[in-house]
Amino acid sequence: MDIDITPSQAAEKLKNSAVKLLDVREDWERDICQISGSIQLTEELAEEIIANWPKDTEIVFQCHHGGRSASAAYYFIQHGFDKVYNLAGGIDAWSREIDANLARY
């Protein structure tokens, strides 16, 4: 199952639907930059989502370069979610292709 979407595809989803953007990065990374509207995925939030969110909720996961967020996406697929995506290239690609004002690290 290919879950990767490009920054432009993710931007379209964020503009046109109720998709959730979950950021799996650490606090210090979010202090450097973050995509507007993103929600930091904590262990507590992950448990809440798995227990209570509808399994057809559209979710885009993002991290720095796309590795950690891909793991998170597959974890949620294993828990029954079927509309999950991984932001290919992470926030680094987003900063190059969508929002050049975001700090890169």
C-alpha positions in Angstrom: 0.0 0.0 0.0 1.5 3.3 -1.1 0.7 5.9 1.5 3.1 8.7 0.4 1.7 11.9 -0.9 3.6 14.9 -2.2 3.6 18.2 -0.4 1.3 19.7 -3.1 -1.2 16.8 -2.7 -1.1 17.3 1.1 -1.7 21.0 0.7 -4.7 20.3 -1.5 -6.1 17.9 1.1 -5.6 20.4 3.9 -7.3 23.1 1.9 -10.3 21.1 0.7 -11.3 18.7 3.5 -11.4 18.0 7.1 -8.1 16.0 7.0 -6.0 16.0 10.2 -2.3 16.8 10.0 -0.4 15.0 12.7 3.2 16.0 13.4 5.2 13.1 14.9 8.3 15.3 15.6 9.8 16.2 19.0 9.1 19.4 20.8 12.4 20.9 19.9 11.7 20.3 16.2 8.3 21.9 16.4 10.0 24.9 18.2 12.1 25.4 15.0 9.1 25.3 12.6 5.7 23.7 12.1 3.0 23.6 9.5 0.1 25.7 10.4 -2.8 23.6 11.8 -0.6 20.6 12.6 -1.2 18.7 15.8 1.6 17.1 17.7 1.1 13.4 18.0 1.7 12.4 21.6 1.3 8.9 23.0 -1.8 10.0 24.8 -3.3 11.5 21.6 -2.5 8.3 19.7 -4.4 6.2 22.3 -7.3 8.7 22.1 -7.4 8.5 18.3 -7.2 4.7 18.1 -10.0 4.4 20.7 -12.3 7.1 19.6 -11.8 8.5 16.1 -13.8 7.1 13.2 -11.5 4.6 11.3 -12.2 6.5 8.1 -10.8 9.8 9.4 -8.4 11.2 6.8 -5.0 11.7 8.5 -1.7 13.0 7.0 1.3 12.2 9.1 4.5 14.3 8.9 7.9 14.5 10.4 11.3 16.0 9.3 12.0 13.9 6.2 9.1 11.3 6.1 10.6 8.3 7.9 9.0 8.5 11.3 5.7 9.7 9.9 5.6 6.6 7.6 6.0 4.4 10.6 3.2 6.2 12.4 1.0 5.9 9.4 1.5 2.2 9.1 0.9 1.8 12.9 -2.5 3.5 12.4 -3.3 1.3 9.4 -2.6 -1.7 11.6 -5.2 -0.3 14.0 -7.9 -0.2 11.3 -7.5 3.3 9.8 -7.8 3.3 6.0 -7.4 6.9 4.9 -3.9 7.6 6.2 -1.1 9.3 4.3 2.6 10.1 4.8 4.0 13.5 3.7 6.8 12.4 1.5 9.9 14.3 2.3 8.4 15.7 5.5 8.4 19.3 6.6 11.7 19.7 4.8 10.0 19.1 1.4 7.0 21.2 2.5 9.4 24.1 3.2 11.0 23.8 -0.2 7.7 23.3 -2.2 4.9 25.0 -0.3 6.1 27.4 2.3 9.6 28.9 1.9 9.1 30.9 5.0 9.5 27.9 7.2 12.9 27.5 8.8 14.8 24.5 7.6 17.0 22.3 9.8 
